[in-house]
């Protein structure tokens, strides 16, 4: 799929978070009945789609943020903030 290729198989298109297992294509905007009935741009426009893992897809739909990948915080000299 174009979306998987564009996102290089990365979860949420985030560099260095490859999807393990089968990738899913997620609609970033909620799909309405009107979108389906009239095949609106929201339905299949790649700008509104993103490659995700099953785990991330479940986190988005079922509200479990603990399932989402986390980007490690970069530490710098003089940084005194805790993680």
Steps between C-alpha positions, in 0.01 A plus 500: 500500500612857434445596865718217635774586250476873572524435876779247437313243707542709815234520769313832467760590236754564779856428390661204675172352633448216250171315502544140607246263355246605240471878455159666512383813325327735744266789415623805689159663464191313620313339209135596477211329327503790252867428419406143412177584313657772287860376487628834632863606491527418871456131426800412282718812472849386613545833682241380753643148541796370701678167543457353850556176687210298639607607848495872413171460315346347815646775718343766278158337487479372857681784678791306654796739470732247664496309169640793299872506413699758691784701353797503741568844644830649389722618782731798457780658704356707785161331475374465855142389424400154609361261241 
